[in-house]
Amino acid sequence: MLYGKRLKKGDTIGFVGASGSIRTKGSLEKSVAIAEQLGFNVKLGESCGQVYGYLSGTDEVRARDVNALFRDDEVDAIFCVKGGYGTMRMLDQLDYEAVKANPKIFLGYSDITAMHIAYLEKCGLVTFHGPMPASCWVDDMDDYSFQSMLQMMMEPETGMLIRNPADIEAKTVIPGVAEGMLVGGNLSLIDGLIGTPYELDTKGKILFLEDIGEKTYRLDHMLTHLRLAGKFDDCAGIVLGTFVDCPIEFPDFGFPLEEIVRDVVEPCGKPIFTGLQAGHCSPKMTLPLGVHCRMNAEECTIELLESPVRD
């Protein structure tokens, strides 16, 4: 595995528009100011200010930008400014050799899941599933989310326990303990990469899933696709995060997510818990993807068995 260096105050963070374009006026400037208040320098990628339809620049511009930030010795970490859609379009234009030669902290979530998976499968890079500057930081992000993000990149320790805030309940589905590499992210992106060279390998892994804005029959479809592709049989355990704005399409005869999980996911018999406060939620925790961990489905916790960064 490859690990970025521990983030320190005074380090330079490269902001990149790897996905959708920024539509909220002033959000980029505000997020830069917040990063500077936190003690970091910011280097803006060319893509941050571009608009190409719903994308933050053409595929070529965005891929070139990401590649340049990995090659840039002045940049210590790379943060995607927002999600949306577009990362899958440029996976075949990313420079994976540059990542291998210059491993760095890489942060994002939602549509950025495609890049998390590609960097894991092609390079073995540990990445971070967490809040993005222009879409999360400027919207009155709570202290828990900021502290989770900063601690995971600046002060993580082996044995660190990841669990929900005390007032937010997670639920055991199938009790048990499992160990393996933590992988996953947005369900729709994981589903969309099946059958491509960037497909997520779940064998022996702890699989984390979350999503937003999908009708429950669509969640059924995607989870069933993962089941038929062997992803649940292969994995060691399953953690379900938040599924925000995912209504039942047919209120009179549709299935809620809990019943879909019962029918489609539970038969694998692996340890499972739901409701981890990660994904399109507030507050949200930052998860290190690619690290070895231990999940306890009865306690609804994830224990880091290694640090996601190196000194």
C-alpha angles and dihedrals in degrees: 000000000000122000133194120231120268109272115244135185109269092036121127119244119201113218114208134183097220096156135013125010122260109253102169110091114238097008094114093050091047093050091051089051091050091051090051091048088054089057102260135120118230130216113192119217119223090249095062094080100036130104122196106166104297091340132091092240132320120310089257093051094048095045092046089050095052092046092049093052091052090051094046110101091200092063117083100178138011123222122188106224096216145342129230113123138320113072094103089059093065105036091108090054097055118109103233093175089059089054091050090051094044111029112188140169107277119192134191144094142204107038088010086073089089090061093044089056095043093050090047096048098039101034110012090238120166108227136180128245102205150115119315124222105239097035101038115015097057095049096078093277110200126244094248091060094047093047093047091051095046095043093050092054101031109030111017117149135194107261093031110152120223113204140144123275109274094255096052117076126217119195134223115232100172116005121226145097125261135177128207146101114311110237139158138060130176112028096216092054093047089049092048094054095056108115094022129101087257098057115145115251108216099176108138091350135127103242118213120193134182138153147172138215098012123132111237093248087059090051087050089052095050096043090048089051090053090049093050090046089057096245095132094043090051099047127084097220143349131230119188117202127191124319103200124195093359103145129184106263094210108034094187098053109003129114124248116226092258091062093045090053089049093051101037110024108028096062089073086073095218124137107278135179130173138206101049105167095242130111131034094357141101122263096029130184125218116240126201109226118207098030126120111251145161120234122202109198093190094053091034092228139130118211119202110229091188138020116263092217136048131219 
